[in-house]
Amino acid sequence: MSMSSSRLHENDPLGPHRGRLIGLAYRMLGSRSDAEDVIQDAYLRFAGARDVRNPEAFLVTVVTRLCLDRLKSAKVQREIYVGPWLPEPVFDAQDLASDAATELADDLSFALLLALDRLSPLARAAFLLHDVFDMPFSEIAGMLDRTEAACRQLAARARRAVQHVRPAPAATPDRHARLLSAFGEAVASGDVSRLARLLREDAVAVTDGGGRKPAALRPVTGADKIARLFIGLARKNNGRDIKVEPMLINGTMGALLYLDGELDHSLSLAVDGDRIAAIYLVRNPDKLRHAPMSVSR
């Protein structure tokens, strides 16, 4: 551990557990802002508790239960959400690592988070705690107030759902970056066929404006439709000051697009082999509060 990390832990009341806790809360809720609120609530409970023999186990349990409570109200809010919902992008994925040696430990992709969002809260929790954070079912049972067998069933159900949507094999970072660059060049060219060739035939584009900014109210499916959508958007903004900055978003290379010096949206790709399988575009300003708000000069 570096000296700077040691000092950070000394000044942080949650110490070395913070990254793991925030990573769990973000994966549960899909919102960095909500995850921060949960961590603050967890700290207050931790500070007021007595005789805590295992601080990490105590905090993980509290965070899990607080997230489950929030997901109940989130279900109601989601019913009135305008258009498709996407997770809040994060730009510091390394700080949300699970510190486990599991296959999914570093996966913060939108594809995974959307798959988790379709699960029941309990299935999501059981899967994350076991498959991402490498916790034994004997401990998970106590956290979820379920039997060990029930937790195994919840996690298995979630695992099948996740395996169904995750591309295999995953694209290398270099291939991902090249496809992102090719996507931008194809959009700028105005050539619909060129852009469509980069996309899987059944590709999907999801745009999240949350009622705050214009966005497609339903996912757009099909390479040709998506190509026409993005080239149409580029033409609409022709003449404006457009800057695109490559940016690590949820652990993989994405981009931030600025119009006339103001952040307009984040763009992330899901890549399957040598084609783009999905495009995620977040315009809702509430979800971009943690993004760099001005372009570099």
C-alpha positions in Angstrom: 0.0 0.0 0.0 1.3 3.4 -0.9 1.9 6.2 1.6 -0.9 8.3 0.1 -3.3 5.3 0.4 -2.3 4.8 4.1 -2.9 8.4 4.9 -6.3 8.3 3.2 -7.3 5.3 5.2 -6.1 7.0 8.4 -8.3 10.0 7.7 -11.3 8.0 6.5 -13.5 6.6 9.2 -14.4 3.6 7.0 -10.7 3.1 6.2 -9.9 0.3 3.8 -13.5 -0.9 3.6 -14.8 2.2 1.7 -14.0 1.1 -1.8 -15.5 -2.3 -1.3 -18.6 -0.8 0.3 -19.1 1.8 -2.4 -18.6 -0.8 -5.1 -21.3 -3.0 -3.5 -23.8 -0.1 -3.1 -23.2 1.1 -6.7 -23.7 -2.3 -8.2 -26.9 -2.7 -6.1 -28.4 0.7 -7.0 -26.8 1.7 -10.3 -26.3 5.2 -8.9 -23.0 6.6 -7.5 -24.9 9.4 -5.8 -27.2 7.0 -4.0 -24.3 4.7 -3.2 -22.6 7.7 -1.4 -25.7 8.3 0.6 -25.9 4.7 1.7 -22.3 4.7 2.8 -22.9 7.8 4.9 -25.9 6.2 6.5 -23.9 3.0 7.1 -21.1 5.0 8.8 -23.6 6.7 11.2 -24.9 3.3 12.2 -21.3 2.0 12.6 -20.3 5.0 14.7 -23.3 4.4 17.0 -22.8 0.6 17.3 -21.1 -1.1 20.2 -19.0 -4.2 20.5 -18.5 -4.6 16.7 -16.1 -7.5 16.5 -15.9 -7.6 12.7 -16.3 -4.1 11.2 -16.2 -5.2 7.6 -18.9 -7.9 8.0 -21.0 -5.4 10.0 -20.6 -2.7 7.3 -21.3 -5.0 4.4 -24.5 -6.2 6.2 -25.7 -2.7 6.9 -24.9 -1.5 3.3 -26.7 -4.5 1.8 -29.8 -4.0 3.9 -29.9 -0.2 3.3 -29.6 -0.9 -0.5 -32.5 -3.4 -0.3 -34.6 -0.7 1.4 -33.8 1.8 -1.2 -34.6 -0.6 -4.0 -38.2 -0.8 -2.7 -38.7 3.0 -3.2 -36.7 2.9 -6.4 -39.2 0.5 -7.9 -41.9 3.1 -7.5 -39.8 5.9 -8.9 -38.8 3.8 -11.9 -42.5 3.4 -12.8 -42.7 7.1 -13.5 -39.3 7.5 -15.0 -39.4 9.1 -18.5 -37.9 6.8 -21.1 -35.3 4.1 -20.6 -33.3 4.0 -17.4 -29.5 3.6 -17.5 -27.1 3.4 -14.6 -25.2 6.6 -13.5 -21.8 6.5 -15.3 -18.8 6.3 -13.0 -15.3 7.6 -14.0 -13.3 6.1 -11.1 -14.1 2.4 -11.5 -10.8 1.4 -9.9 -12.0 2.9 -6.6 -15.1 0.6 -6.7 -13.2 -2.6 -7.0 -14.4 -5.6 -5.0 -10.9 -6.7 -4.1 -11.9 -10.3 -4.9 -10.4 -12.7 -7.4 -13.6 -13.5 -9.1 -14.5 -13.4 -12.9 -16.8 -10.4 -12.4 -14.8 -8.5 -9.8 -13.8 -5.7 -12.1 -16.9 -5.7 -14.3 -18.9 -2.5 -14.0 -20.3 -2.6 -17.5 -23.7 -1.2 -18.3 -24.6 -4.6 -19.7 -24.0 -6.3 -16.4 -25.7 -3.5 -14.4 -28.8 -3.6 -16.6 -28.9 -7.4 -16.2 -28.7 -7.0 -12.4 -31.5 -4.4 -12.6 -33.9 -6.9 -14.1 -33.4 -9.2 -11.1 -35.2 -9.2 -7.8 -33.4 -7.2 -5.1 -32.6 -10.3 -3.1 -31.3 -12.2 -6.2 -29.1 -9.2 -7.0 -27.7 -9.1 -3.5 -27.0 -12.8 -3.3 -25.3 -12.8 -6.7 -23.2 -9.8 -6.0 -22.1 -10.9 -2.5 -21.1 -14.3 -3.7 -20.0 -14.0 -7.4 -18.5 -10.6 -7.3 -17.4 -10.1 -3.7 -16.6 -13.8 -3.0 -18.5 -14.1 0.2 -19.6 -17.6 1.5 -23.3 -18.4 1.4 -23.2 -19.0 5.1 -22.5 -15.3 5.7 -24.9 -14.1 3.0 -27.7 -16.0 4.6 -27.4 -14.0 7.7 -27.2 -10.7 5.8 -30.3 -11.5 3.8 -32.2 -13.2 6.5 -32.7 -16.3 4.3 -31.5 -19.9 4.5 -28.2 -20.8 2.9 -30.0 -23.0 0.4 -32.3 -20.1 -0.6 -29.4 -17.8 -1.1 -27.7 -20.4 -3.4 -30.9 -20.6 -5.5 -31.2 -16.8 -5.7 -27.5 -16.5 -6.8 -27.9 -19.4 -9.4 -31.0 -17.7 -10.9 -29.1 -14.4 -11.2 -26.1 -16.1 -12.6 -28.1 -17.6 -15.5 -29.6 -14.2 -16.3 -26.2 -12.5 -16.3 -24.5 -15.2 -18.4 -27.3 -14.7 -21.0 -26.4 -11.1 -21.6 -22.7 -11.0 -21.2 -20.8 -11.2 -24.5 -18.2 -14.0 -24.7 -15.4 -13.7 -25.2 -15.1 -10.1 -24.1 -13.4 -7.7 -26.4 -9.9 -6.6 -25.5 -9.4 -3.0 -24.3 -7.5 -2.2 -27.6 -10.3 -3.6 -29.8 -12.9 -1.8 -27.7 -11.0 1.5 -28.1 -10.6 0.9 -31.9 -14.3 0.3 -32.3 -15.1 3.4 -30.3 -12.8 5.4 -32.6 -14.3 3.9 -35.7 -17.8 4.6 -34.5 -16.9 8.3 -34.0 -15.3 8.5 -37.5 -18.3 6.8 -39.1 -20.8 9.2 -37.5 -18.7 12.2 -38.6 -18.5 10.8 -42.2 -22.3 10.8 -42.5 -22.2 7.4 -44.2 -25.0 5.3 -42.9 -23.7 2.1 -44.4 -20.2 2.6 -43.0 -21.7 3.1 -39.5 -24.1 0.1 -39.8 -21.2 -2.2 -40.7 -19.7 -1.6 -37.3 -22.9 -2.7 -35.5 -24.3 -6.2 -34.9 -27.5 -6.7 -36.9 -29.5 -6.9 -33.6 -27.6 -4.1 -31.9 -29.5 -1.8 -29.5 -29.1 1.8 -28.6 -30.5 3.1 -25.3 -30.7 6.8 -24.5 -31.5 8.1 -21.1 -32.7 11.7 -20.8 -34.8 11.0 -17.7 -37.3 13.6 -18.9 -34.7 16.3 -18.4 -33.3 16.3 -21.9 -34.7 15.0 -25.2 -34.0 11.3 -25.8 -35.6 8.3 -27.5 -38.4 7.0 -25.3 -37.7 3.4 -26.3 -34.5 1.5 -27.2 -33.7 1.6 -30.9 -32.9 -1.8 -32.3 -31.2 -2.8 -35.6 -28.0 -1.6 -37.2 -29.6 0.5 -39.9 -32.0 2.3 -37.6 -29.2 3.0 -35.1 -26.9 4.3 -37.8 -29.6 6.7 -39.1 -30.3 7.9 -35.6 -26.8 8.9 -34.8 -26.0 10.4 -38.2 -29.2 12.3 -37.9 -28.2 13.7 -34.5 -24.8 14.7 -35.9 -26.4 16.6 -38.7 -28.7 18.3 -36.3 -25.8 19.6 -34.4 -23.8 20.6 -37.5 -22.3 24.1 -37.0 -22.1 23.8 -33.2 -18.8 23.6 -31.3 -18.6 19.8 -30.8 -15.8 18.3 -28.8 -15.5 14.6 -28.0 -13.2 13.5 -25.2 -12.3 9.8 -24.7 -12.9 8.8 -21.1 -12.9 5.6 -19.1 -16.5 5.0 -18.2 -17.4 2.1 -15.9 -14.0 0.7 -16.5 -13.9 0.7 -20.3 -13.2 3.3 -22.9 -16.1 5.6 -23.7 -16.6 9.2 -24.5 -18.0 12.5 -23.2 -19.5 14.8 -25.8 -19.5 18.6 -25.2 -21.7 21.0 -27.2 -20.6 24.6 -27.1 -18.4 23.8 -24.1 -21.2 22.1 -22.0 -21.4 18.4 -21.3 -24.2 17.0 -23.4 -23.9 13.2 -22.8 -21.7 10.2 -22.1 -21.5 7.4 -24.5 -20.5 3.8 -23.7 -20.4 0.7 -25.9 -20.9 -3.0 -25.3 -18.7 -4.9 -27.8 -19.2 -8.5 -29.0 -16.2 -9.8 -30.9 -15.5 -7.2 -33.7 -19.0 -5.6 -33.6 -20.8 -3.2 -31.4 -23.7 -4.9 -29.6 -25.1 -2.0 -27.7 -24.7 1.8 -27.3 -25.6 3.5 -24.1 -26.1 7.3 -24.1 -26.7 9.1 -20.9 -28.1 12.7 -21.2 -29.9 13.0 -17.9 -27.8 15.8 -16.2 -28.6 14.3 -12.7 -26.5 11.3 -13.7 -23.6 13.3 -15.1 -22.8 15.3 -11.9 -19.6 13.4 -11.3 -18.3 13.9 -14.9 -15.7 16.5 -15.9 -17.9 19.5 -16.8 -15.4 21.3 -19.1 -13.2 20.1 -21.9 -9.4 20.3 -21.7 -7.8 23.1 -23.6 
